[in-house]
Amino acid sequence: MIDTYKHRGLRKQLVDEIRQKGIKDEAVLAAIDKIPRHLFMDSSFLEFAYEDKPFPIGSGQTISQPYTVAFQTELLEVNEGDKILEIGTGSGYQACVLIELGAKVYSVERQKKLYSRTKELLPNLGYNPKLFYGDGNLGLPTFAPFDKIIITAGAPIVPDRLLEQLKIGGIMIIPLGKGSSQVMKRILKVGENKFNETEHGLFRFVPLLNNKAND
C-alpha cells in the first residue's frame, strides 16, 4: 500500500483539474486530494489513476471519473455525522470520499467479487464503511432512515423503497435514465410522500440492475 510523493503530486494536479471544471466545495476537493486512487485500481492502470477518467475494475463495473465522484458528493451536501446509504459500492472509492467528509457510510454491492475485494481492501487503507452484499434497489430497511442516499449506477426509475428509507429533509442523488446517458437528479424529501427534484446535467454510468445479486 505505497503512496509516493509522485502519487501525491498527481493528486494535486487532479484536484486542480476538477476545481477548474467547476467543483467548488473545498472539503470535497480535500478528500479527493487525500485518498490514494491508484490503490483502488488494477495495477495495469496505475499510470492512469490520476487522469480524470473512469476505469474498469472488473465484473463489468468501473471506478467513476473523479469529477463525477466530486460532483455527486457536492450535490449531496454532506455534513459531519450524516448517515449515508450508498447503492453500488464498486471499488469503494466513493465511500471513502464520504467517510473523509465525516459521514457514516452504509454501502450495498450486488457483484460478489467486487464486494469481497472491497471489503478486504478498505480496512487496509484505514476506512471502515458498513458493507453489504445484495440488491441495492431494496436498500437497507433495517438501518433506515438515512440522512442522504447516493446511487452510483444509472437507474431506469427512482426505487420507491429507497425513497421510503430517506429521512424527511434528506437528499438523494441519482443518475436517472434508461439510455447510454443519465440525468443527474437531486431529490429533496420535503414530506412523507412529497419530493422536490432538480436536474444537474448528463452523465454516463453502468446500469443499476433490478432484483439481482451476482456471484
Residue frames as a rotation matrix with the C-alpha (Angstrom) as fourth column:
MET 1
0.578 0.816 0.000 0.00
0.816 -0.578 0.000 0.00
0.000 0.000 -1.000 0.00
ILE 2
-0.432 -0.861 -0.268 2.51
0.805 -0.502 0.316 2.57
-0.407 -0.079 0.910 -1.25
ASP 3
0.792 0.581 0.186 1.56
0.609 -0.732 -0.307 6.22
-0.042 0.356 -0.933 -1.72
THR 4
-0.126 -0.990 0.057 4.57
0.988 -0.120 0.100 8.04
-0.093 0.068 0.993 -3.12
TYR 5
-0.369 -0.124 -0.921 5.48
0.198 -0.979 0.052 11.71
-0.908 -0.163 0.386 -3.43
LYS 6
-0.995 -0.004 -0.102 4.75
-0.100 -0.173 0.980 11.35
-0.022 0.985 0.171 -7.16
HIS 7
-0.446 0.891 -0.087 1.26
0.805 0.441 0.397 9.99
0.392 0.107 -0.914 -6.45
ARG 8
0.016 0.449 -0.894 0.55
0.802 -0.540 -0.257 12.90
-0.598 -0.712 -0.368 -4.12
GLY 9
-0.678 -0.331 -0.656 1.73
-0.086 -0.851 0.518 15.36
-0.730 0.408 0.549 -6.75
LEU 10
-0.921 0.382 0.075 -0.50
0.180 0.246 0.952 13.76
0.346 0.891 -0.296 -9.39
ARG 11
-0.175 0.889 -0.423 -3.47
0.984 0.171 -0.047 14.00
0.030 -0.425 -0.905 -6.99
LYS 12
-0.223 0.043 -0.974 -2.89
0.356 -0.927 -0.122 17.72
-0.908 -0.373 0.192 -6.56
GLN 13
-0.947 -0.115 -0.301 -2.94
-0.237 -0.384 0.892 18.11
-0.218 0.916 0.337 -10.34
LEU 14
-0.646 0.762 -0.046 -6.19
0.609 0.551 0.570 16.13
0.460 0.340 -0.820 -10.46
VAL 15
-0.066 0.606 -0.793 -7.75
0.879 -0.340 -0.334 18.33
-0.471 -0.719 -0.511 -7.78
ASP 16
-0.578 -0.206 -0.789 -6.76
-0.076 -0.950 0.304 21.44
-0.812 0.236 0.534 -9.73
GLU 17
-0.983 0.183 -0.032 -8.34
-0.003 0.154 0.988 19.95
0.185 0.971 -0.151 -12.86
ILE 18
-0.331 0.927 -0.176 -11.71
0.849 0.374 0.374 19.16
0.412 -0.026 -0.911 -11.27
ARG 19
-0.187 0.214 -0.959 -11.72
0.595 -0.752 -0.284 22.54
-0.781 -0.624 0.013 -9.49
GLN 20
-0.828 -0.190 -0.528 -11.33
-0.260 -0.703 0.661 24.19
-0.497 0.685 0.533 -12.90
LYS 21
-0.824 0.565 -0.036 -14.25
0.273 0.451 0.850 22.07
0.496 0.691 -0.526 -14.15
GLY 22
-0.195 0.794 0.576 -16.50
-0.324 -0.607 0.726 23.68
0.926 -0.045 0.376 -11.55
ILE 23
0.325 0.275 -0.905 -16.24
0.705 0.567 0.426 21.80
0.630 -0.776 -0.009 -8.24
LYS 24
0.114 -0.190 0.975 -16.31
-0.260 -0.953 -0.155 24.46
0.959 -0.236 -0.158 -5.52
ASP 25
0.930 0.297 0.216 -16.65
-0.280 0.196 0.940 22.52
0.237 -0.935 0.265 -2.25
GLU 26
0.109 -0.990 0.086 -13.15
-0.822 -0.139 -0.552 22.65
0.559 -0.011 -0.829 -0.77
ALA 27
0.000 -0.056 0.998 -13.93
-0.802 0.597 0.033 19.81
-0.598 -0.800 -0.045 1.66
VAL 28
0.879 0.340 0.333 -14.75
-0.057 0.770 -0.635 17.54
-0.473 0.540 0.696 -1.28
LEU 29
0.726 -0.669 -0.159 -11.59
-0.340 -0.149 -0.929 18.61
0.597 0.729 -0.335 -3.08
ALA 30
-0.047 -0.752 0.658 -9.53
-0.994 -0.031 -0.107 17.95
0.101 -0.659 -0.745 0.07
ALA 31
0.404 0.266 0.875 -10.99
-0.448 0.892 -0.065 14.41
-0.798 -0.365 0.480 0.27
ILE 32
0.998 -0.066 0.018 -10.03
0.044 0.413 -0.910 13.74
0.053 0.909 0.414 -3.37
ASP 33
0.424 -0.893 0.151 -6.56
-0.657 -0.418 -0.627 15.09
0.623 0.167 -0.764 -2.60
LYS 34
-0.008 -0.421 0.907 -6.11
-0.968 0.231 0.099 12.75
-0.251 -0.877 -0.410 0.36
ILE 35
0.550 0.375 0.746 -7.35
-0.339 0.917 -0.211 9.42
-0.763 -0.136 0.632 -1.00
PRO 36
-0.509 -0.844 -0.165 -4.80
-0.555 0.176 0.813 7.32
-0.657 0.506 -0.559 -2.99
ARG 37
0.453 0.827 -0.334 -6.98
-0.775 0.179 -0.607 6.45
-0.442 0.533 0.722 -6.01
HIS 38
-0.075 -0.549 -0.833 -4.26
-0.872 0.441 -0.212 4.25
0.484 0.710 -0.511 -7.54
LEU 39
-0.878 -0.297 0.376 -4.72
-0.463 0.727 -0.507 1.71
-0.123 -0.619 -0.776 -4.73
PHE 40
-0.046 0.950 0.307 -8.32
-0.435 0.258 -0.863 1.09
-0.899 -0.173 0.401 -5.82
MET 41
0.624 0.274 -0.732 -7.34
-0.761 0.003 -0.648 0.11
-0.175 0.962 0.210 -9.36
ASP 42
0.902 -0.328 0.282 -5.78
0.381 0.911 -0.159 -2.83
-0.205 0.251 0.946 -11.15
SER 43
0.199 -0.927 -0.317 -2.00
0.294 -0.252 0.922 -2.48
-0.935 -0.277 0.223 -11.33
SER 44
-0.303 -0.316 0.899 -2.12
0.930 0.107 0.351 -2.25
-0.207 0.943 0.261 -15.13
PHE 45
0.432 0.568 0.701 -3.91
0.692 -0.707 0.146 1.09
0.578 0.422 -0.698 -14.79
LEU 46
0.281 -0.313 -0.907 -1.63
0.866 -0.324 0.381 2.71
-0.413 -0.893 0.180 -12.21
GLU 47
-0.748 -0.661 0.056 -0.16
0.616 -0.661 0.428 5.20
-0.246 0.355 0.902 -14.65
PHE 48
-0.567 0.615 0.548 -3.69
0.247 -0.508 0.825 6.43
0.786 0.603 0.137 -15.47
ALA 49
-0.266 0.528 -0.806 -5.00
0.945 0.307 -0.111 6.56
0.189 -0.792 -0.581 -11.90
TYR 50
-0.262 0.116 -0.958 -4.88
0.537 -0.807 -0.245 10.35
-0.802 -0.578 0.149 -11.67
GLU 51
-0.964 0.206 0.169 -6.39
0.057 -0.461 0.886 11.14
0.260 0.863 0.432 -15.03
ASP 52
-0.570 0.819 0.063 -9.95
-0.552 -0.325 -0.767 12.45
-0.608 -0.472 0.638 -14.75
LYS 53
-0.299 0.423 -0.855 -11.44
-0.780 0.407 0.474 9.33
0.549 0.809 0.208 -16.34
PRO 54
0.583 0.483 0.653 -13.36
-0.738 0.651 0.177 6.22
-0.339 -0.586 0.736 -15.29
PHE 55
-0.440 -0.731 -0.522 -11.58
-0.848 0.529 -0.025 2.84
0.295 0.432 -0.852 -15.49
PRO 56
0.391 0.591 -0.706 -12.69
-0.348 0.805 0.480 -0.82
0.852 0.058 0.521 -15.43
ILE 57
-0.290 -0.454 0.842 -12.48
-0.956 0.091 -0.280 -2.60
0.050 -0.886 -0.460 -12.08
GLY 58
-0.989 -0.071 -0.132 -13.86
-0.079 0.995 0.060 -5.99
0.127 0.070 -0.989 -13.14
SER 59
-0.569 0.821 0.048 -17.34
0.642 0.480 -0.599 -7.57
-0.515 -0.309 -0.800 -13.12
GLY 60
-0.139 0.513 0.847 -18.41
0.898 -0.295 0.327 -5.11
0.418 0.806 -0.419 -15.81
GLN 61
0.792 0.420 -0.443 -18.06
0.595 -0.693 0.406 -2.20
-0.136 -0.586 -0.799 -13.40
THR 62
0.123 -0.753 0.647 -15.91
0.494 -0.519 -0.698 0.94
0.861 0.405 0.308 -13.33
ILE 63
-0.217 -0.207 -0.954 -14.30
0.864 -0.495 -0.089 3.26
-0.454 -0.844 0.286 -10.81
SER 64
0.703 0.680 0.208 -16.06
0.693 -0.591 -0.412 6.54
-0.157 0.434 -0.887 -11.58
GLN 65
0.034 -0.592 0.805 -14.41
0.565 -0.653 -0.504 9.58
0.824 0.472 0.312 -13.08
PRO 66
-0.601 -0.327 -0.729 -13.10
0.799 -0.252 -0.545 11.72
-0.005 -0.911 0.413 -10.17
TYR 67
-0.934 0.311 0.173 -15.08
-0.276 -0.940 0.201 14.73
0.225 0.140 0.964 -11.41
THR 68
-0.117 0.946 -0.302 -18.28
-0.198 0.276 0.941 12.66
0.973 0.170 0.155 -11.30
VAL 69
-0.085 0.003 -0.996 -17.49
0.862 0.501 -0.072 11.47
0.499 -0.865 -0.045 -7.76
ALA 70
-0.877 -0.313 -0.365 -16.85
0.458 -0.774 -0.437 15.06
-0.146 -0.550 0.822 -6.69
PHE 71
-0.754 0.637 0.164 -19.99
-0.377 -0.623 0.686 16.31
0.538 0.455 0.709 -8.48
GLN 72
0.094 0.814 -0.574 -22.30
0.222 0.545 0.809 13.78
0.971 -0.203 -0.130 -6.84
THR 73
-0.237 -0.267 -0.934 -20.69
0.944 0.162 -0.286 14.35
0.228 -0.950 0.214 -3.45
GLU 74
-0.991 -0.135 0.018 -21.03
0.131 -0.978 -0.162 18.13
0.039 -0.158 0.987 -3.73
LEU 75
-0.400 0.915 0.061 -24.74
-0.383 -0.227 0.895 17.78
0.833 0.334 0.441 -4.59
LEU 76
0.033 0.406 -0.913 -25.20
0.566 0.745 0.352 15.53
0.823 -0.529 -0.205 -1.56
GLU 77
0.161 -0.024 0.987 -24.17
-0.499 -0.864 0.061 18.34
0.851 -0.502 -0.151 0.85
VAL 78
0.243 -0.134 -0.961 -22.51
0.543 0.840 0.020 16.00
0.804 -0.526 0.276 3.33
ASN 79
0.433 -0.075 0.898 -22.44
-0.681 -0.679 0.272 17.09
0.590 -0.730 -0.346 6.97
GLU 80
-0.701 -0.707 0.090 -20.33
-0.541 0.445 -0.713 15.63
0.465 -0.549 -0.695 9.77
GLY 81
-0.778 0.341 0.527 -22.14
-0.316 0.513 -0.798 12.62
-0.542 -0.788 -0.291 11.20
ASP 82
0.035 0.813 -0.581 -24.55
-0.994 -0.035 -0.108 12.14
-0.108 0.581 0.807 8.28
LYS 83
-0.258 0.026 0.966 -25.82
-0.102 0.993 -0.054 8.58
-0.961 -0.112 -0.254 7.91
ILE 84
-0.041 0.120 -0.992 -25.47
-0.937 -0.349 -0.003 7.85
-0.347 0.929 0.127 4.20
LEU 85
0.356 0.214 0.909 -26.67
0.111 0.957 -0.269 4.90
-0.928 0.197 0.317 2.14
GLU 86
-0.295 -0.496 -0.816 -24.62
-0.834 -0.284 0.474 4.22
-0.467 0.820 -0.330 -0.98
ILE 87
0.666 0.514 0.540 -26.04
-0.111 0.785 -0.610 1.98
-0.738 0.346 0.580 -3.69
GLY 88
0.896 -0.438 0.077 -23.18
0.212 0.269 -0.939 0.46
0.391 0.858 0.334 -5.69
THR 89
0.752 -0.644 -0.140 -20.02
0.053 -0.154 0.987 0.11
-0.657 -0.749 -0.082 -3.61
GLY 90
0.893 -0.440 -0.096 -17.83
-0.119 -0.023 -0.993 -0.74
0.434 0.898 -0.073 -6.59
SER 91
0.042 -0.983 -0.177 -14.17
0.312 0.181 -0.933 -0.13
0.949 -0.016 0.315 -5.74
GLY 92
0.339 0.139 -0.930 -15.13
0.940 -0.022 0.339 1.66
0.027 -0.990 -0.139 -2.51
TYR 93
-0.648 -0.698 0.306 -13.60
0.705 -0.701 -0.107 4.97
0.289 0.147 0.946 -3.66
GLN 94
-0.195 0.666 0.721 -16.82
-0.047 -0.740 0.671 6.97
0.980 0.097 0.175 -3.36
ALA 95
0.715 0.461 -0.525 -17.48
0.440 0.287 0.851 5.54
0.543 -0.839 0.003 0.11
CYS 96
-0.041 -0.834 -0.550 -14.02
0.999 -0.049 0.000 6.69
-0.027 -0.550 0.835 1.23
VAL 97
-0.679 -0.116 0.725 -14.70
0.298 -0.946 0.128 10.22
0.671 0.303 0.676 -0.03
LEU 98
0.333 0.898 0.289 -17.87
-0.073 -0.281 0.957 10.29
0.940 -0.339 -0.028 2.08
ILE 99
0.620 -0.178 -0.764 -16.01
0.751 0.415 0.513 8.97
0.225 -0.892 0.391 5.13
GLU 100
-0.505 -0.860 0.075 -13.36
0.825 -0.507 -0.249 11.69
0.252 -0.063 0.966 4.72
LEU 101
-0.484 0.422 0.766 -16.22
-0.112 -0.899 0.424 14.20
0.868 0.119 0.483 4.98
GLY 102
-0.854 0.039 0.519 -17.29
-0.520 -0.090 -0.849 12.71
0.013 -0.995 0.098 8.31
ALA 103
0.103 0.963 -0.248 -20.19
-0.925 0.185 0.332 10.55
0.366 0.195 0.910 7.12
LYS 104
-0.400 -0.045 0.915 -21.26
-0.455 0.877 -0.156 7.17
-0.796 -0.478 -0.372 8.49
VAL 105
-0.300 0.169 -0.939 -21.48
-0.952 0.010 0.306 5.09
0.062 0.985 0.158 5.32
TYR 106
-0.051 0.379 0.924 -23.66
-0.141 0.913 -0.382 2.04
-0.989 -0.150 0.007 4.64
SER 107
-0.240 -0.170 -0.956 -22.95
-0.928 -0.250 0.277 0.64
-0.286 0.953 -0.098 1.17
VAL 108
0.394 0.497 0.773 -24.56
-0.174 0.866 -0.469 -2.15
-0.902 0.051 0.428 -0.89
GLU 109
-0.409 -0.560 -0.720 -22.85
-0.864 -0.016 0.503 -4.02
-0.293 0.828 -0.478 -3.75
ARG 110
0.626 0.767 0.142 -24.54
-0.642 0.610 -0.464 -6.61
-0.442 0.199 0.875 -5.98
GLN 111
0.566 -0.515 -0.644 -21.36
-0.399 0.512 -0.761 -8.09
0.721 0.688 0.084 -7.53
LYS 112
0.992 -0.078 -0.099 -19.93
0.126 0.546 0.828 -10.70
-0.011 -0.834 0.552 -5.14
LYS 113
0.293 -0.953 0.075 -16.34
0.915 0.257 -0.310 -10.47
0.276 0.160 0.948 -6.41
LEU 114
-0.137 -0.300 0.944 -16.28
0.133 -0.950 -0.282 -6.70
0.982 0.087 0.170 -6.06
TYR 115
0.735 0.497 0.461 -17.91
-0.395 -0.239 0.887 -6.85
0.551 -0.834 0.021 -2.64
SER 116
0.875 -0.412 -0.256 -15.33
0.483 0.699 0.527 -9.36
-0.038 -0.584 0.811 -1.38
ARG 117
0.013 -0.934 0.357 -12.37
0.864 -0.169 -0.474 -7.45
0.503 0.315 0.805 -2.79
THR 118
-0.038 0.034 0.999 -13.53
-0.098 -0.995 0.030 -4.08
0.994 -0.097 0.041 -1.46
LYS 119
0.900 0.418 0.126 -14.39
-0.186 0.104 0.977 -5.49
0.395 -0.902 0.171 1.96
GLU 120
0.592 -0.762 -0.262 -10.79
0.802 0.524 0.287 -6.66
-0.081 -0.380 0.921 2.24
LEU 121
-0.119 -0.713 0.691 -9.17
0.768 -0.507 -0.392 -3.54
0.630 0.484 0.608 0.75
LEU 122
0.370 0.337 0.866 -10.82
0.042 -0.937 0.347 -0.66
0.928 -0.092 -0.361 2.61
PRO 123
0.994 -0.039 -0.099 -9.79
0.099 -0.012 0.995 -1.57
-0.040 -0.999 -0.008 6.18
ASN 124
0.266 -0.960 0.088 -6.20
0.941 0.279 0.190 -1.85
-0.207 0.032 0.978 4.93
LEU 125
-0.295 -0.310 0.904 -6.49
0.600 -0.796 -0.078 1.78
0.743 0.519 0.421 3.80
GLY 126
-0.952 -0.102 -0.287 -7.96
0.301 -0.457 -0.837 2.87
-0.046 -0.884 0.466 7.12
TYR 127
-0.579 0.815 -0.018 -11.61
-0.779 -0.547 0.306 3.11
0.239 0.191 0.952 6.01
ASN 128
-0.974 0.225 0.015 -14.41
0.199 0.890 -0.410 1.11
-0.105 -0.396 -0.912 7.60
PRO 129
-0.434 0.894 -0.110 -17.82
-0.877 -0.392 0.280 1.66
0.207 0.218 0.954 6.00
LYS 130
-0.261 0.454 0.852 -20.53
-0.328 0.789 -0.520 -0.89
-0.908 -0.415 -0.057 6.70
LEU 131
-0.628 -0.092 -0.773 -20.57
-0.778 0.081 0.623 -3.04
0.005 0.993 -0.122 3.55
PHE 132
-0.023 0.723 0.690 -23.39
-0.347 0.641 -0.684 -5.32
-0.937 -0.256 0.236 2.42
TYR 133
-0.974 -0.215 -0.075 -23.76
-0.160 0.408 0.899 -7.80
-0.162 0.887 -0.432 -0.42
GLY 134
-0.343 0.907 0.246 -27.18
0.625 0.415 -0.661 -7.71
-0.701 -0.073 -0.709 -2.06
ASP 135
-0.128 0.453 0.882 -29.71
0.928 -0.260 0.269 -5.92
0.351 0.853 -0.387 -4.27
GLY 136
-0.902 -0.353 -0.248 -29.27
0.420 -0.848 -0.323 -2.17
-0.097 -0.395 0.913 -3.87
ASN 137
-0.545 0.769 0.333 -32.81
-0.088 -0.448 0.890 -1.47
0.834 0.455 0.312 -5.10
LEU 138
0.327 0.687 -0.649 -34.04
0.574 0.401 0.714 -2.80
0.751 -0.606 -0.263 -1.76
GLY 139
0.242 -0.325 0.914 -31.78
-0.557 -0.818 -0.143 -0.54
0.794 -0.475 -0.380 0.28
LEU 140
-0.683 -0.433 -0.589 -31.16
0.284 0.585 -0.760 -1.41
0.673 -0.686 -0.276 3.91
PRO 141
0.200 0.895 0.398 -34.52
-0.105 -0.385 0.917 -1.06
0.974 -0.226 0.017 5.70
THR 142
0.483 -0.055 -0.874 -33.07
0.784 0.472 0.403 -2.45
0.390 -0.880 0.271 8.95
PHE 143
-0.394 -0.776 -0.492 -30.75
0.895 -0.446 -0.011 0.58
-0.211 -0.445 0.870 9.19
ALA 144
-0.389 0.342 0.855 -33.15
0.428 -0.755 0.497 3.21
0.816 0.559 0.147 7.82
PRO 145
0.925 0.277 0.258 -33.86
0.368 -0.499 -0.785 6.07
-0.089 0.821 -0.564 7.86
PHE 146
-0.086 -0.985 0.150 -30.85
0.983 -0.059 0.175 7.71
-0.163 0.163 0.973 6.20
ASP 147
0.109 0.025 -0.994 -29.90
0.182 -0.983 -0.005 11.39
-0.977 -0.180 -0.112 6.04
LYS 148
0.054 -0.189 -0.980 -28.65
-0.900 -0.434 0.034 11.01
-0.432 0.881 -0.194 2.48
ILE 149
0.436 0.023 0.899 -28.72
0.254 0.956 -0.148 8.37
-0.863 0.293 0.411 -0.28
ILE 150
0.002 -0.504 -0.864 -26.35
-0.847 -0.460 0.267 8.24
-0.532 0.731 -0.428 -3.24
ILE 151
0.728 0.242 0.641 -26.79
0.137 0.865 -0.482 5.91
-0.671 0.439 0.597 -6.22
THR 152
-0.064 -0.887 -0.458 -23.65
-0.572 -0.344 0.745 5.29
-0.818 0.309 -0.485 -8.26
ALA 153
-0.810 -0.073 0.581 -25.23
0.409 0.641 0.650 3.44
-0.420 0.764 -0.490 -11.20
GLY 154
-0.851 0.495 -0.179 -27.70
-0.492 -0.629 0.601 4.51
0.185 0.599 0.779 -13.87
ALA 155
-0.723 0.649 0.238 -31.24
0.219 0.542 -0.811 3.83
-0.656 -0.534 -0.534 -12.66
PRO 156
-0.757 0.496 0.425 -34.21
0.484 -0.010 0.875 3.45
0.438 0.868 -0.233 -15.05
ILE 157
0.383 0.856 0.346 -36.57
0.181 -0.437 0.881 4.63
0.906 -0.275 -0.323 -12.29
VAL 158
-0.414 -0.416 0.810 -36.26
-0.720 -0.395 -0.571 6.01
0.557 -0.819 -0.136 -8.77
PRO 159
-0.523 0.216 -0.824 -36.68
0.344 0.938 0.027 2.95
0.780 -0.270 -0.565 -6.49
ASP 160
0.345 0.785 0.515 -39.64
-0.259 -0.448 0.856 3.58
0.902 -0.429 0.049 -4.16
ARG 161
0.738 -0.057 -0.672 -38.06
0.578 0.568 0.586 1.54
0.348 -0.821 0.452 -1.39
LEU 162
-0.377 -0.923 -0.083 -35.08
0.875 -0.324 -0.360 3.88
0.305 -0.209 0.929 -1.32
LEU 163
-0.397 0.319 0.861 -37.31
-0.101 -0.947 0.304 6.95
0.912 0.034 0.408 -1.12
GLU 164
0.690 0.707 -0.156 -39.08
0.017 0.199 0.980 5.35
0.724 -0.678 0.125 1.85
GLN 165
0.487 -0.580 -0.653 -35.71
0.863 0.435 0.257 4.94
0.135 -0.689 0.712 3.61
LEU 166
-0.499 -0.623 0.603 -34.80
0.542 -0.767 -0.344 8.63
0.677 0.155 0.720 3.24
LYS 167
-0.454 0.286 -0.844 -35.45
0.776 -0.339 -0.533 10.97
-0.438 -0.896 -0.067 6.17
ILE 168
0.702 0.625 0.342 -37.73
0.700 -0.694 -0.169 13.95
0.131 0.358 -0.924 5.69
GLY 169
0.836 -0.472 -0.279 -35.31
-0.377 -0.864 0.333 16.74
-0.398 -0.173 -0.901 4.87
GLY 170
0.078 -0.836 0.544 -32.91
0.121 0.549 0.827 14.20
-0.990 0.001 0.144 3.38
ILE 171
0.259 -0.138 -0.956 -31.29
-0.873 -0.457 -0.171 14.26
-0.413 0.879 -0.239 -0.07
MET 172
0.407 -0.178 0.896 -30.99
0.359 0.933 0.023 11.55
-0.840 0.312 0.443 -2.72
ILE 173
-0.025 -0.450 -0.893 -28.58
-0.831 -0.488 0.269 11.87
-0.556 0.748 -0.361 -5.67
ILE 174
0.095 0.184 0.978 -29.42
0.223 0.954 -0.201 9.54
-0.970 0.237 0.050 -8.53
PRO 175
-0.763 -0.293 -0.576 -28.39
-0.507 -0.282 0.814 9.27
-0.401 0.914 0.066 -12.22
LEU 176
-0.074 0.897 0.436 -31.73
-0.025 0.435 -0.900 8.60
-0.997 -0.077 -0.010 -13.89
GLY 177
0.207 0.244 -0.947 -32.37
-0.922 -0.275 -0.272 7.25
-0.327 0.930 0.168 -17.37
LYS 178
0.654 0.164 0.738 -32.57
-0.052 0.984 -0.172 4.09
-0.754 0.074 0.652 -19.48
GLY 179
0.969 -0.244 -0.043 -30.27
-0.048 -0.016 -0.999 5.14
0.243 0.970 -0.028 -22.34
SER 180
0.319 -0.938 -0.136 -26.50
0.717 0.333 -0.612 5.44
0.619 0.098 0.779 -22.70
SER 181
-0.782 -0.522 0.342 -26.50
0.158 -0.695 -0.701 8.58
0.603 -0.494 0.626 -20.56
GLN 182
-0.002 0.750 -0.662 -28.45
0.955 0.198 0.222 9.61
0.298 -0.631 -0.716 -17.46
VAL 183
0.193 0.156 0.969 -29.73
-0.067 -0.983 0.171 12.85
0.979 -0.098 -0.179 -15.97
MET 184
-0.729 -0.454 -0.512 -28.22
0.499 0.159 -0.852 13.58
0.468 -0.877 0.111 -12.57
LYS 185
0.206 0.889 0.409 -31.11
0.074 -0.431 0.899 14.27
0.976 -0.155 -0.154 -10.23
ARG 186
-0.940 -0.341 0.018 -31.15
0.035 -0.148 -0.988 15.72
0.340 -0.928 0.151 -6.74
ILE 187
0.017 0.987 -0.159 -34.27
0.230 0.151 0.961 14.72
0.973 -0.053 -0.225 -4.82
LEU 188
-0.885 -0.197 0.422 -35.12
-0.316 -0.410 -0.855 16.53
0.342 -0.890 0.301 -1.58
LYS 189
-0.368 0.770 -0.521 -37.69
0.685 0.604 0.407 14.76
0.628 -0.207 -0.750 0.60
VAL 190
-0.794 0.083 0.602 -39.92
-0.282 -0.928 -0.244 17.53
0.538 -0.363 0.761 1.98
GLY 191
-0.012 0.805 0.593 -42.76
-0.994 0.056 -0.096 15.35
-0.110 -0.590 0.799 3.31
GLU 192
-0.064 -0.009 0.998 -43.71
-0.341 0.940 -0.014 11.71
-0.938 -0.341 -0.063 3.80
ASN 193
0.089 0.133 0.987 -44.75
0.788 0.597 -0.152 11.46
-0.610 0.791 -0.051 0.15
LYS 194
0.976 0.215 -0.039 -43.57
0.160 -0.826 -0.541 14.82
-0.149 0.522 -0.840 -1.19
PHE 195
0.123 -0.981 0.149 -40.33
0.769 0.190 0.611 15.47
-0.627 0.040 0.778 -3.06
ASN 196
0.788 -0.030 -0.615 -38.63
-0.337 -0.856 -0.391 18.36
-0.515 0.516 -0.685 -4.80
GLU 197
0.418 -0.624 0.660 -36.44
0.735 0.660 0.158 17.39
-0.534 0.419 0.734 -7.77
THR 198
0.607 -0.314 -0.731 -33.77
-0.556 -0.824 -0.108 19.31
-0.568 0.472 -0.674 -9.64
GLU 199
0.882 -0.296 0.366 -31.70
0.462 0.696 -0.549 18.24
-0.093 0.654 0.751 -12.66
HIS 200
0.587 -0.760 -0.278 -27.93
-0.382 -0.563 0.733 18.68
-0.713 -0.324 -0.621 -12.92
GLY 201
0.026 -0.612 -0.791 -26.74
-0.981 -0.169 0.098 17.62
-0.194 0.773 -0.604 -16.36
LEU 202
0.868 0.289 -0.403 -25.98
-0.428 0.848 -0.314 14.40
0.251 0.445 0.859 -18.24
PHE 203
-0.117 -0.883 0.454 -23.57
-0.924 0.265 0.275 11.68
-0.363 -0.388 -0.847 -17.09
ARG 204
0.249 0.128 -0.960 -22.71
-0.609 0.792 -0.052 8.10
0.754 0.597 0.275 -18.07
PHE 205
-0.193 -0.241 0.951 -22.97
-0.921 0.380 -0.091 5.25
-0.339 -0.893 -0.296 -15.56
VAL 206
-0.925 0.020 -0.378 -23.09
-0.093 0.956 0.278 1.47
0.367 0.292 -0.883 -15.69
PRO 207
-0.126 0.989 0.072 -26.71
-0.401 -0.117 0.908 0.33
0.907 0.086 0.412 -15.25
LEU 208
-0.654 0.124 0.746 -28.38
-0.719 0.204 -0.665 -0.38
-0.235 -0.971 -0.045 -11.91
LEU 209
-0.633 0.387 -0.670 -29.89
-0.240 0.725 0.646 -3.85
0.736 0.570 -0.366 -12.36
ASN 210
0.033 0.803 0.594 -33.11
-0.944 -0.170 0.283 -4.92
0.328 -0.571 0.753 -10.69
ASN 211
0.714 0.522 0.466 -33.71
-0.678 0.681 0.276 -7.84
-0.173 -0.513 0.841 -8.34
LYS 212
0.812 -0.486 -0.322 -30.32
0.186 0.739 -0.647 -9.38
0.553 0.466 0.691 -8.72
ALA 213
0.561 -0.784 0.268 -27.10
-0.702 -0.278 0.656 -10.07
-0.439 -0.556 -0.706 -6.88
ASN 214
0.770 -0.299 -0.564 -24.26
-0.363 0.521 -0.772 -11.66
0.525 0.799 0.293 -8.81
ASP 215
0.798 -0.588 0.133 -21.60
0.253 0.527 0.812 -14.08
-0.548 -0.614 0.569 -7.67
